[in-house]
Amino acid sequence: MSRPAALASLIFCALLAVISLAPGWISPYPPLAVSPADAFQGPSWAHLMGTDESGRDIFSRVIHGTRDSLFIGLAATGLGMSIAVILGTLAAMAPRWLDAVVLRTLEALYSIPSLLMALLIIAFTGPGTWPAIIAVGLSTAPGYARLVRSQIRHLRGSEMLEAATVLGRTPWQKATNHLIPNALRSLTALITLGVGQAVIWASALSFLGLGTPPPEPEWGAMLAAGRTYLHFAWWMTLFPGLAIVTVAAGTTLIGRALGGRVRTI
């Protein structure tokens, strides 16, 4: 990855951090402030991204929605990777018959489209922010677990692990001190890309009415609310959609930068 791209990814991370931690510094209005007299106003200096059907400022809602959407993406990715580390490590270090059982199970789950699996999980847990996190996290775990297993099996034959064996390290010490950290380091770029994908899936669930409920400023829910008025209030869907695309593209850029960095270490 070139230096300008790496610099751009760093600036993007810093911008997301500022928006997520202190959205009130940027947004000119409270995200839930209702003003019926200002409903359906187009983009202007007073409302940079226009207003919605309740007169709420869309720019403020998009800014405040960054924290919610990123939290869902990070939490879901963290949950999925935690489960993946347990299953992938178990499969890689277990006897051959147990490895085959775990691997066949992961392949069967991986064959189910992630969004479909998330919808199935939501059907049991019910809609909401935390059910969406659990659904997206569980649906991504099988794919991550297969990669973790592959990385750990590759590392088991390395000189590093042979040295740990000579030093008398226990299997638990070898897994926690050597195998898992190095496997995750090699998957850093993929994890970063997973955050953007999780944001998209969480927004899709909210768009379907199965994620964060309105009136919370979540991008998918904002898209769902704006589709009714698309023919005359296009800004209600355009700007939340652009926010989703920007985060997805930005995490892709960060992932590529991290991937290049990991390869050069």
HELIX and SHEET records of a PDB file:
HELIX    1   1 ARG A    3  LEU A   21  1                                  19    
HELIX    2   2 PRO A   23  TRP A   25  5                                   3    
HELIX    3   3 PRO A   36  ASP A   38  5                                   3    
HELIX    4   4 ILE A   58  MET A   93  1                                  36    
HELIX    5   5 ARG A   96  TYR A  110  1                                  15    
HELIX    6   6 SER A  114  THR A  125  1                                  12    
HELIX    7   7 THR A  129  LEU A  155  1                                  27    
HELIX    8   8 GLU A  159  VAL A  166  1                                   8    
HELIX    9   9 PRO A  171  LYS A  174  1                                   4    
HELIX   10  10 ALA A  175  LEU A  179  3                                   5    
HELIX   11  11 ILE A  180  SER A  186  1                                   7    
HELIX   12  12 THR A  188  PHE A  207  1                                  20    
HELIX   13  13 TRP A  219  GLY A  226  1                                   8    
HELIX   14  14 ARG A  227  TYR A  229  5                                   3    
HELIX   15  15 TRP A  235  THR A  264  1                                  30    
END                                                                             
